[in-house]
Amino acid sequence: MKYKKYPIGPYNLHIINTDKFKTITIFFNFKRKIVKEEITYRNILRDILFQSSKKYPTSRLLNMEIQELYDIKLENRLHHSGHYSMISFSGQFLHEKYTEEGMIDKSIAFLCELIFTPNVSNRKFDSQTFINSKNHIKEKLESYKEDLKNYSFQRMFEVMDEKSVISYRPIGYLEDLEKINESNLYKYYENVIKSDLLDIFVIGDVDNTKIKNMIMEKVPVNTLKKPSKSHYVTHKHYRKRARKVIEDDDINQSRLVMGCKLDKLTDFEKKYVGAVYSFILGGGPDSKLFKTVREKHSLCYSVNSNIRTISNLLIIYAGIDSKDFEKAEKLIRKEMKNIENGKFTEEDIEKAKLTYYNSCKEILDSPYNIINTYVSYEYLGMDLLEERMKEINKVTKDMVIKFSKKVHLDTIYLLKGDSLDAEKNTP
């Protein structure tokens, strides 16, 4: 696998050469600093661009072309990466050596058609397409709370710091959706094309020169932009005593989310030590939280921890009965303190390293996961896979203990239900 970056003035082209896959995947990533009032615009925009285009104004024509291109797979996504909002559009299609000559060019042209020549007239998005996309986003916003795990995470972020970008809902806001119309959405689209930082990633068995020429011919972005600043969120305030918020809801299983701020991590701690710490604490059936809170004391349906180094956060999640809240909180605190006091084994560390190593190997099975690795490499300064699989072995017990002292419990949020007798093996 070979990687080459081509700075092309207004955007960067990244080509990853590999003959492992029968497909070619192309990935457009638009990013800018997060502005809360723009989040809903970005959600409806990424949806509407894949509904139709100037050349394919109806879903019927669009789907016919998708089939002509041997069922090209299209995806779009919006997510937050620290201080940045990222909209991605991607297409995955069979290499032309398995279809017919010219299909690489046609497939790239189709994806660029959707992104850069939308279904617009008189500087307005097509009304019916706009209504469809707006209703689609509205349904997602209205059902947002149905995913109780994600909802409880988001409420914890809002309780932790309502002014920080970590509290902004990636799905957007209903009150902002009502302000969006065909005209101001198109105006925002123009601003995205002109002002967002754009990176294009291509992975597959390709000729770099040919791909570069195709992209330069088909991507009409010509505005130079300033380099991006750091994605990483830092915290100015650390609570001496965790803030605790309990909210009642008409649900069975309660959701407990404990948010911890991470203080002044080294580069190596961000990349490797944090992953080992999180695995030992709550990374699976062998973790301290699973063995103690779930198996030994039967206080939860599920329990885990995950680290978000971009936001300098570690988050612990548990599904519990409301009556067990205080006991569960106490045991979680105790297990965190045990790690801080070195009450874990070398075997725990080796299991964490092996899991990390295997997850790196699994990344190699997916073109999208490989692209995300290079996105992290370019945007966050993360190491590439080969380097990761070597560096993880340098993590020691002393490093994990030192890291644990930088984990500060900041916010405890409980979405409280009323079940007292549900089965503890409920997911």
ZIDA-V190660 format. One line per field, one symbol per residue. ss: DSSP state (H for helix, E for strand, - for the rest). burial: # if it has 16 or more other ideal C-beta (glycine too) atoms within 10 Angstrom, else .. A space follows every 10 residues. Layout:
ss: ???
burial: ???
This chain:
ss: -EEEEEEE-- EEEEEEE--- --EEEEEEEE EEE--HHHHH HHHHHHHH-- --------HH HHHHHHHH-- --EEEEEEEE E--EEEEEEE EEEE-HHH-- --HHHHHHHH HHHHHH---E E--EE-HHHH HHHHHHHHHH HH-HHH-HHH HHHHHHHHHH ----HHH--- ---HHHH--- -HHHHHHHHH HHHHH-EEEE EEEE---HHH HHHHHHHH-- ---------- ---------- --EEEEEE-- ---EEEEEEE EE----HHHH HHHHHHHHHH HH-----HHH HHHHHH---E EEEEEEEEHH H-EEEEEEEE -HHHHHHHHH HHHHHHHHHH -----HHHHH HHHHHHHHHH HHH---HHHH HHHHHHHHHH ----HHHHHH HHHH--HHHH HHHH--EEEE EEEEEE---- -------
burial: ..#......# #######... #.######## ##.#...### ########## ###..##... .#..##..#. .#.#.#.#.# ########## ######.... ..######.# ######.### ...###..## .###..#... #..#...#.. ########## #...#####. ###..##..# .#..##.##. .##..##### ####.#.... ##.##..##. #......... ###.#..... .#......#. .######### ##..#...## ########## ###...#### .###....## ########## ########## ##.##..##. ##..##..#. ...#...##. ###.##...# ......##.# #.######## .##.#..##. .#..#...## #.##.##### #######.#. .......
